[in-house]
Amino acid sequence: MPDSLDELSERLLAFARARDWEQFQSPKNLSMALAGEAGELLEHFQWLTEAESARLSPEKRRAVAHELADILSYLLRLAERLDIDVVAATHDKIAINEVRYPADKVRGDARRADEYDD
């Protein structure tokens, strides 16, 4: 089994190619599929309390895991199609957020960056 994002991305590409699905997997279509899967993930948590959302039954946990897998699959396919290294992009974004949200200023406060006083 693939144990890195690169290997997983290669497996997903091979899966799509074996089925001649690359023709359908444009950035537009993949981003729409990604949003749809994120919506399906939300459905599993809709109407649950905070406590219930942290204590999923084994069946619900498995269903959520499958939605997360769908999301990751579409994300990796989209990144491959756009030639974006999602690991590098994530490291870049973390560095940006470290500046936007300095730990000593925002600890325990979940407001947006533009809502903090300077």
N, C-alpha and C positions, 0 to 999 in steps of 0.2 A: 504494500500500500504506500502511496506517496506520503512523505512526511515533511515536505516543504511546500510553500506556496507555489514555487516554480514547478515542482513536479506535479502538483495538483492541477495547475493551469495547463500543463502539457497533456495531462490525462483528459481534461475537459475539452481541449482542442481536438485531440484524437477522437473523442466521443462524437463531437460535432462533425468532424470530417468524415467519419465512417458512415454517417447518416446523411451526408450532403446538406447539413444544416447551416453551414457558414453563410450561405446566401441569405438566410433569414436573420442572421445575428449581426445586424448593423448596430452601431452605437445607439441610435434612436430606439430600436426595438429592444436592445438589451437594457437600456436605462428604464424603459417602460416596464419590462418584465421584472426588473429589480424593484421598482416602486410597487408593483402588484404583489410581489412576494412579501415586501415589508408590510403591506396592508394585511396580508394573510397572517403574518406574525402578530400584528396588533389584535386581530380577532380573538386570538387565544387569551389575551389579557383583558379584553373589553369586559367591563362590569365586575371584574375581580377587585377585591380590596388590596391594599398594599401587602398585607399579611398573606392573603391567598395567593398573590402573584409570586411570593417567595417560597410557597409550599405547594408546588405542582404535584399532582398525582403522577405515578410512573407513566401512564398512558399519555397524559398531557405533556409531560416533559419530553417524551419521545416525539410527539407531534411538533413541539416547539423546536426540537433539535433538527427535525427535517426541514422546517421553514428556514432556520438559520443556515442549513446546508444549501438550500435553494438560493438564498440571498448571497452567500459567499460564492456560489457557482456563477451566478450572473455577474457579480462584481468582478470576479477574476476574468471572465470572458470579455467583459467590457474593457477592463484594463489591457488585456492582450490586444484587442482590436484597436485601441488607441495608443498602444505602445507606451503605457504608463506603468512604472514600477511602483506598485501600491505600497510596498514596504518603505521605499525611499520617500514617497509622498507622505506617508504617515509620520515618519521621523521629521520631515520638514514641518508638517502641521503641528506636531507636538512642540517643536521649537518656537513656532509662532505663538501658540497658546501659552507657553511658559512666560512669554513677554506680556501677552494680553491679560493673563490671569496670574500675577505673582502670588505665590502661596501665602506669603505673609500678609497680603492685602485681602485675599478672597476666601481664606480658609473658613469652611462652614457656611458659605453664602453662595447661593446658586443663581444669582442674577446674571444677566448678559453683560458682556464686557463694557458696552456703552452706558450701562446703568451705574457704574461705580464712580464715586467722586475721585478726582485726581488729588 
